[in-house]
Amino acid sequence: MDRIQEAGPPTLSIVIVNYNAQKHLENCLESLTSSPPAIPHRIIVVDNASADGSVEAIRGRWPGITLVEQPSNVGFAAGNNAGIRASDGALLLLLNNDTIVPAGAIDALVGRLLAHPDAAVAGPRLIDDAGRAELSFGPMISPLNEVRQKLTMRLHGLGVAAASRWVERATRRERYVDWVSGACLLVHRADAEQAGLLDERYFLYTEDVDFCAAIRGRDRRVLFTPSAEIIHLRGRSRSTAPTAMNAAYRRSHVAFYEKHHPRWAPLLRLYLRMKGQLPR
């Protein structure tokens, strides 16, 4: 497949979507600016109409950061797309606001992506603040794969030794995968644009898996690499509004199955209806 050629050394646009998570955002930006990547880069924060002082904090502490203010909470996929459209880097890094970026991590991730000309996307090893690995990649979502992934992470979270050892080994090996987590996802702009950016039907969750599927559908590959580690404080922002977050997850879950597994979508709807969790 023909790709748009990037002329000269690449530049990087770091896109961070924020909604009422000022403390997380400040910690993330502090990590990025205190030990900035060596690659020429620009940080773009897309704020989805936060009411917690996030915008004022950015203007006051980081006036050099590009701020895109949305009139309402448009969601994660649409927010990222707004940031991409406001950027100009040949490389795009989609980064969650609940991450902490150690010195050198982004440059290591860029280096691994550029070392694989057949790869459009690269994702790092994600760890929590205690150093425990997150299973931040996997096979394409399907009923069986989803059960396996969730069960593994559930057992790992409970401290089941066998599961934790498996996750530790799995996240120490570089490999091509079907998807990597959108908490930290590096992609060539040309590939992102040819894939149509992120599908905005996903307000929150599964947009990363869908995006990687679109990338792979154009005969490009997705790379997971442990050469870069990013701290992901997973679940911290979700805990501030669990009901709304759970409803958003269910809506995206149903939308994903309707798009990729339409035969399974009615069964998923029935299952959620029986649990009283079918989204409106």
Secondary structure as the mmCIF struct_conf table of DSSP 4:
data_model
#
loop_
_struct_conf.conf_type_id
_struct_conf.id
_struct_conf.beg_label_comp_id
_struct_conf.beg_label_asym_id
_struct_conf.beg_label_seq_id
_struct_conf.end_label_comp_id
_struct_conf.end_label_asym_id
_struct_conf.end_label_seq_id
HELX_LH_PP_P HELX_LH_PP_P1 ILE A 4 ALA A 7
BEND BEND1 GLY A 8 PRO A 9
STRN STRN1 LEU A 12 ASN A 18
BEND BEND2 TYR A 19 ASN A 20
HELX_RH_AL_P HELX_RH_AL_P1 GLN A 22 SER A 34
BEND BEND3 SER A 35 SER A 35
BEND BEND4 ALA A 38 ILE A 39
STRN STRN2 HIS A 41 ASP A 47
BEND BEND5 ALA A 49 ALA A 49
BEND BEND6 ALA A 51 GLY A 53
HELX_RH_AL_P HELX_RH_AL_P2 SER A 54 ARG A 61
TURN_TY1_P TURN_TY1_P1 PRO A 63 GLY A 64
BEND BEND7 ILE A 65 ILE A 65
STRN STRN3 THR A 66 GLU A 69
BEND BEND8 PRO A 71 SER A 72
HELX_RH_AL_P HELX_RH_AL_P3 PHE A 76 ARG A 85
TURN_TY1_P TURN_TY1_P2 ALA A 86 ALA A 86
BEND BEND9 ALA A 90 ALA A 90
STRN STRN4 LEU A 91 ASN A 96
TURN_TY1_P TURN_TY1_P3 ASN A 97 ASP A 98
STRN STRN5 THR A 99 ILE A 100
TURN_TY1_P TURN_TY1_P4 ALA A 103 GLY A 104
HELX_RH_AL_P HELX_RH_AL_P4 ALA A 105 LEU A 114
TURN_TY1_P TURN_TY1_P5 ALA A 115 ALA A 115
TURN_TY1_P TURN_TY1_P6 PRO A 117 ASP A 118
STRN STRN6 ALA A 119 ILE A 127
TURN_TY1_P TURN_TY1_P7 ASP A 129 ALA A 130
BEND BEND10 GLY A 131 GLY A 131
HELX_LH_PP_P HELX_LH_PP_P2 ARG A 132 ARG A 132
STRN STRN7 ALA A 133 ALA A 133
HELX_LH_PP_P HELX_LH_PP_P3 GLU A 134 GLU A 134
STRN STRN8 PHE A 137 GLY A 138
BEND BEND11 PRO A 139 PRO A 139
HELX_LH_PP_P HELX_LH_PP_P4 MET A 140 ILE A 141
HELX_RH_AL_P HELX_RH_AL_P5 PRO A 143 GLY A 157
TURN_TY1_P TURN_TY1_P8 LEU A 158 GLY A 159
HELX_RH_AL_P HELX_RH_AL_P6 ALA A 161 ALA A 170
TURN_TY1_P TURN_TY1_P9 THR A 171 ARG A 172
BEND BEND12 ARG A 173 ARG A 173
STRN STRN9 ARG A 175 VAL A 177
BEND BEND13 ASP A 178 ASP A 178
STRN STRN10 TRP A 179 VAL A 180
TURN_TY1_P TURN_TY1_P10 GLY A 182 ALA A 183
STRN STRN11 CYS A 184 HIS A 188
HELX_RH_AL_P HELX_RH_AL_P7 ARG A 189 GLN A 194
TURN_TY1_P TURN_TY1_P11 ALA A 195 GLY A 196
BEND BEND14 LEU A 197 LEU A 197
TURN_TY1_P TURN_TY1_P12 GLU A 200 ARG A 201
BEND BEND15 PHE A 203 THR A 206
HELX_RH_AL_P HELX_RH_AL_P8 GLU A 207 ARG A 216
TURN_TY1_P TURN_TY1_P13 GLY A 217 ASP A 219
STRN STRN12 ARG A 221 HIS A 232
TURN_TY1_P TURN_TY1_P14 ARG A 234 SER A 237
HELX_RH_3T_P HELX_RH_3T_P1 ARG A 238 THR A 240
BEND BEND16 ALA A 241 ALA A 241
HELX_RH_AL_P HELX_RH_AL_P9 PRO A 242 HIS A 260
TURN_TY1_P TURN_TY1_P15 PRO A 262 TRP A 264
HELX_RH_AL_P HELX_RH_AL_P10 ALA A 265 MET A 274
TURN_TY1_P TURN_TY1_P16 LYS A 275 GLY A 276
#
